[in-house]
């Protein structure tokens, strides 16, 4: 299927590894011009070695000014962005007895504001041009509470509300906003989550992994490329009537009506 993304300009935050990297790779394969943002120069250099066609910008997206500089740099190099994929930042998974007010604030910075600081300037520019797509990679923790993911889940819930609200606000100006909610996905971040689960249960990481797998009817964790396939479809004109929704991808682990 031709998704019609050739020569579209896509910016992917958190694009140097994990799901973000898979999204950048998939968009590049569709012929898009892709720029990625990440905090680490080393990880950006490694990503560029694997994907030589990408543009890169270093920024800690918790800082709104740094986010804007990175966006301006990438648009200056690639042209005006048609697509924004947000996959940067993740709240640390923490057992409840280890939480503090600072942990909640850190989660909102890491997950919510790292998305807001990229979305705010770009969605206004897209609206001024009358076209654009924002795809937020969020997480099912915003719908299904986990004892080790309370601050992060709260940030995810806020992102889902923001996705719906901005979709409603900007639909008449040609901009779609959608979210994808992955379940457990085989990335570096998954290991940190399993470690928190193991501490809470007083077991090993291997046992936590086995319990996690047992909760998934499909019998396996997601691969980053599977999440990226959905993101790329949603970013394309093939999904032109899809907006304001958060699509779960957890292997039927949460059999709920949404």
Residue pairs with C-beta under 8 A, 6 or more apart in sequence:
1 238
3 30
3 232
3 233
3 236
3 237
3 238
4 236
4 237
4 238
5 27
5 30
5 31
5 32
5 83
5 232
5 235
5 236
6 30
6 31
6 32
7 31
7 32
7 33
8 31
8 32
8 33
8 82
8 83
9 32
9 33
9 35
9 75
9 78
9 79
9 80
9 81
9 82
9 83
10 24
10 27
10 32
10 33
10 34
10 35
10 81
10 82
10 83
10 84
10 85
10 235
11 34
11 35
11 36
11 37
11 71
11 74
11 75
11 81
11 83
11 84
11 85
11 118
11 122
12 20
12 23
12 24
12 27
12 34
12 35
12 36
12 37
12 85
12 87
13 20
13 36
13 37
13 38
13 61
13 84
13 85
13 86
13 87
13 88
13 89
13 114
13 115
13 118
14 20
14 36
14 37
14 38
14 86
14 87
14 88
14 89
15 21
15 23
15 24
15 34
15 35
15 36
15 37
15 38
15 47
15 54
15 85
15 87
15 88
16 36
16 38
16 40
16 43
16 44
16 46
16 47
16 56
17 38
17 43
17 47
17 187
17 188
18 87
18 185
18 187
18 188
18 189
18 224
19 87
19 137
19 182
19 185
19 187
19 224
19 227
19 228
20 36
20 38
20 85
20 87
20 88
20 137
21 36
21 47
21 50
21 51
21 224
22 224
22 225
22 227
22 228
23 85
23 87
23 137
23 227
23 228
23 231
23 232
24 34
24 36
24 47
24 51
24 54
24 85
25 50
25 51
25 225
25 228
26 225
26 228
26 229
26 231
26 232
27 34
27 83
27 85
27 232
27 235
28 34
28 51
28 53
28 54
30 232
30 236
32 83
33 55
33 78
33 79
34 51
34 53
34 54
34 55
34 78
35 54
35 55
35 56
35 57
35 74
35 77
35 78
36 44
36 47
36 54
36 55
36 56
36 57
37 56
37 57
37 58
37 59
37 61
37 67
37 70
37 71
37 74
37 88
37 118
38 44
38 47
38 56
38 58
38 59
38 88
39 58
39 59
39 60
39 61
40 58
41 58
44 56
44 57
44 58
45 56
47 54
47 56
48 54
48 56
55 74
55 77
55 78
57 69
57 70
57 71
57 73
57 74
58 70
59 66
59 67
59 69
59 70
60 66
61 67
61 70
61 88
61 89
61 113
61 114
61 115
61 117
61 118
62 89
62 109
62 110
62 113
62 114
62 117
63 117
64 113
64 117
64 120
67 114
67 117
67 118
67 121
68 117
68 121
71 81
71 118
71 121
71 122
74 81
75 81
80 125
80 129
81 122
81 125
81 126
81 132
82 126
82 131
82 132
82 133
83 132
83 133
83 134
83 135
83 235
84 118
84 119
84 122
84 123
84 126
84 132
84 133
84 134
84 135
85 135
85 137
85 231
85 235
86 114
86 115
86 118
86 119
86 134
86 135
86 136
86 137
87 137
88 114
88 115
88 118
89 110
89 111
89 114
89 115
90 110
90 111
90 152
90 189
91 106
91 107
91 110
91 111
91 149
91 151
91 152
91 155
92 103
92 106
92 107
92 110
92 152
92 192
92 196
93 146
93 148
93 149
93 152
93 192
93 193
93 195
93 196
93 197
94 103
94 148
94 150
94 151
94 196
95 147
95 148
95 196
95 199
95 200
96 147
96 148
96 150
96 200
99 150
99 151
103 151
104 151
104 154
106 151
107 151
107 152
107 154
107 155
108 151
108 154
108 155
108 158
110 152
110 155
111 152
111 155
111 156
111 159
112 155
112 158
112 159
112 162
115 136
115 159
115 162
116 162
119 134
119 136
119 162
119 166
122 132
122 134
123 132
123 134
123 166
123 170
123 175
123 177
125 132
126 132
126 133
126 134
126 170
126 174
126 175
127 170
127 173
127 174
127 175
129 174
130 173
130 174
131 174
131 175
132 174
132 175
132 176
133 175
133 176
133 177
133 178
133 234
133 235
134 163
134 166
134 175
134 176
134 177
134 178
135 178
135 179
135 180
135 231
135 234
135 235
136 159
136 163
136 177
136 178
136 179
136 180
137 179
137 180
137 182
137 227
137 231
138 156
138 159
138 160
138 163
138 179
138 180
138 181
138 246
139 152
139 153
139 156
139 181
139 182
140 156
140 181
140 182
140 183
140 248
140 250
140 253
140 254
141 149
141 152
141 153
141 156
142 153
142 154
142 155
142 156
142 157
142 158
142 159
142 160
142 181
142 246
143 156
143 157
143 160
143 181
143 246
143 248
143 254
143 256
143 258
144 153
144 254
144 256
145 153
146 153
147 200
148 193
148 196
148 197
148 200
149 193
156 181
159 179
160 179
160 181
160 246
163 177
163 178
163 179
163 244
163 245
163 246
164 177
164 244
164 245
164 246
166 175
166 177
167 176
167 177
167 178
167 243
167 244
167 245
168 244
170 177
171 243
171 244
176 239
176 240
176 242
176 243
177 243
177 244
178 234
178 239
178 242
178 243
178 244
178 245
178 246
178 247
179 245
179 246
179 247
180 227
180 230
180 231
180 234
180 246
180 247
180 249
181 246
181 247
181 248
181 249
181 250
182 222
182 227
182 249
182 250
183 216
183 221
183 222
183 248
183 249
183 250
183 251
183 253
183 254
184 190
184 193
184 212
184 216
184 221
184 222
184 250
185 221
185 222
185 223
185 224
185 227
186 221
186 222
186 223
186 224
187 224
190 221
191 205
194 205
194 208
194 209
194 212
195 205
195 208
197 208
197 211
197 212
198 204
198 205
198 207
198 208
201 207
201 208
201 211
212 221
213 219
213 220
213 221
215 253
216 250
216 251
216 252
216 253
217 251
217 252
217 253
218 251
218 252
219 251
220 251
221 251
222 249
222 250
222 251
226 249
227 249
230 247
230 249
233 239
234 242
234 247
246 258
248 254
248 258
